[in-house]
Amino acid sequence: MTTIFTVSVDSIEGATLRGRVHIVNPDVPFVPEETVFPLSLLVDAWWNLDHGFLLNEDDEESGGDRYPFTEEQGKDIAAGMRLNDEFSKLYELVLGKRIRVTEDGYLLADDGKTVLEPRRKAEEAYELDGSSGHDGVSHYVMSPGNEEKFSQCAADVVTSYDISPYRNVPLASEVAALEDPDEPWDPEELDGPADLDDDGVWKLLSGRSFAERPYAEIVVTVSDAGYLEHMVAGMRWETTMTGHVC
């Protein structure tokens, strides 16, 4: 899936996270304002740690992953979280449940080998979203996410969520100069930040480093500090999350 944002964590203070969301994809040129978004980021970080996918590339030019612990330490942190089981349920609400099946669709146990008794096909036991695959363990099918339940969870978990004005947004005059260098900007015309949904902005940004790209600061407070146990100042990762449930 295509990266939508790059998320950086600046500090964790009790039940409050302060960070930044860099906008890196013109398809979503804004930081979502709904509380489902920060909760989906916490779920995404948990999943990446649990699967050993949050690496320490520390590439400031391109904004790659940054995590101050090893892959195994990250897995141990996720596994040892007090709310680990809840995060597993939250992940399924966002992206659906992975259901292990035989090649012809019969339900398997979590080991990906044992056929469950009585024998039933997944379509008889679950609502499915039509997607399927093989992950190296077994064939699987997916159930859909649950937008209503995830929204309810976000309302319970995220007690406050604030977004700053956008930083590093090119000026409208800069975009105009790129699009038509022979037409000078009228000094009497009011200048200011360009619209991030303007194609010209992204042409201009293509030559800029990660640190120079637009971002917004976020402050997220949760109802229980346990939801932030896996988060640490200095970590950064790319995400496809927008708060939208699949």
N, C-alpha and C positions, 0 to 999 in steps of 0.2 A: 504493500500500500504506500501511497505517496505521503511524504512528510508534510504536515500542515503547519506545525509550530515547533520551535525549540524552546524548551522550558529550563530556566535556571533557578536554583534555590539560593537565596542570599542569606537567610537566617531562619532558625527554628527557635521560637521562644514560647515554651509551654505548649499551648494549643493553637499557636499562631504561626503561620508560614508567611514569609516575605520572599518574593521572587520576581522574576521577569518572564514575560512571554514574548519571544521574538517572532515576528510575522515573516514567514519565509515562502509562503505560497500565495500567489495572486488569486487563487480560487477562493480563499477565505481571508480577505484583507482586513480583518478586525478580530479582536479578542472577544469571544462570546461572553455575554453579561449574565447568563443564567447560572444558578448555583450548581447545575448538573455538570458544568464545565470543570470547575476545580475538583469536584469529587471524581470525575472521570480521569483527571490527571493523576490523582493519588492512586487510583486503581491501576492505571497504566504503568506507573513507576513500580508498584508492587509486582505486577506480572513480569515486567522486564527483569527485576531482581530475582524473582522466583525461578525464572528460566535461564538465568545467567546471561542475559542479553544486554545488560547495562555495562559497557566497557569503559576503559579510561583512555580515550584517544587524545583528549586534551588538545585539540586542534583549534586554536583561537581564530585562525584565518577563516575556517569553514564552519566553526561552531559545532564540532563533533561531540560525542558523549564524553562526559567527565564524571568519574566516580572515585572517591578516595579509598575504596576498598577493593579487594580482589573479587573475582567472580564467585569463588566459594564462600567468601565472607558475606557477599551480598545475598547468596542463597540462604545462608544460615540466619541472617538478619530477618529475611522474609519469613522463613520457617518458624522463627522464634517469636514472631509478633503475637501479642495477646489477642489481636483481632484478625489473625491470619485466616481463620475459617470464614469470617464475615467478608473479607476481601474476595475470597473465592466466589462467594454468592453474588457480590456486587459485580464482579467481572462477568458472570453469566447474565446478569440483568442488562449489561451494556452490549455484550457481543454474542450472547447466547451460550448454551451449554453444548460442549463437545460430547457426543454420544458414541461410544465404541460399538461397532457392529461387524459382523462377518461380511464377506464379499457380497453375499446375497441379502444383507440387511437385517440379520438377526442380532439381537442385543448380546453384547459381551460384557463381562466383568471389567473392572478397571485395569486388570492385567493385560487386556487386549487379546486374550487367548481363550478364556473359559466362556463357553456359551451358557447364558443364564437359563435357568429352568423355572417355570415352564417356558419353552421356546416361544418368543414373540418377536415380531418385527418392530423396529423402532417406530415406524409410522402408526403402529397400533397403540403405542404407549405414550408417544410424545407428539406435540405439534412441531413440525419441522419447517425450516425456512427454504429448503431446496438445495442448500449447499452441502458439499461432501468433499472428502479427500482421504489421504493416507499420510500419516505422520511418522512413519517408520516403526510404529508399534502395531497399528491396526488400521483398518478402514474406519471412517467415522462420518457421521452426519451431524448437522447443527440444528438446534432449536433457535427460534428468534429471541432477541432481547425483549425486555419488558419496559417500555418507556414510562408507563404510569408508575410502576413500582420503583424504578430508579429515581424518578422525580420526587417521589415521597421520601426515599432514603436521603436524597440530597437536601431536602427541606429539614430533615431531622439532624443530619450530620453537619452541614455547613451553616454555622450560626451568623457569620458575616463574610462578605466578599466585596472587596473594593478594587477598582481598576483606575490607575492614574491616566492622565492625558498621554497620548502617544509621544514617544521620543524618537529622535533621528528621522523624522519625516521630511523628505525633500521639500524645498520651497516650490511654489507654483512657477516662479520665475526660472528656477533651475530646469524644471521639466520643459518649459516653453523653449528655453535656449537649446536644449537637446533636440527637440522636435523641429525647430526652425532656427538654426544659428544665425541666419541672415536677418532675422526680425528681432531687433532689440526689445527688451521689456520696457514698457512705458513706465517711467519712474513715478508718474502720477497715479498709476493703477495700484490698488491695494494688493500687497503681496502677503503670503502666509503659507502655511502647510498645504501641500497638494492633497488631493483626494487619493487615498490608498487604492481605490478601485479603478484608478486611471492607468491605462496600459503604459503610458509614458513614464510613470513613476517606476515601474518594474524594469523598463529599459535602462533607466538611470541607475537603479539599484544593482543591476547585474554586474557592474564594475566595482562594487563596494564590498568590503570585507564584512564578516559576520558582525563585528563590533559596531559597524556603522549603519547597520540595518534597523528598521523601525521596530520598536518594542513598547510594551506597556508594563509598568510595575503592578504587581498584584499583592494584595494582603488577604489571606484566607484564615479565618478562625473556625475551628471545628469543636464539636460538643464534647469530644474526648481526645486527649492528647495521644491516645493509642492509635488514632488514625494517621499520626505523623511519625510513628516509631521508625519507619523505614526511610524517612527523609533526613537529609543531612546538608548543612551549608556547604556550598561549593559544587554540589552535584548538578549535572545538566544532561538532558536527553532530548532526542527528537521524538515527536509524537504525531500520531494520526488522529488523536482524539479531538473532537469538537464539542463533546457533550451529547452528540447525536447517538441515539440507540439504534443498533443494526437490526 
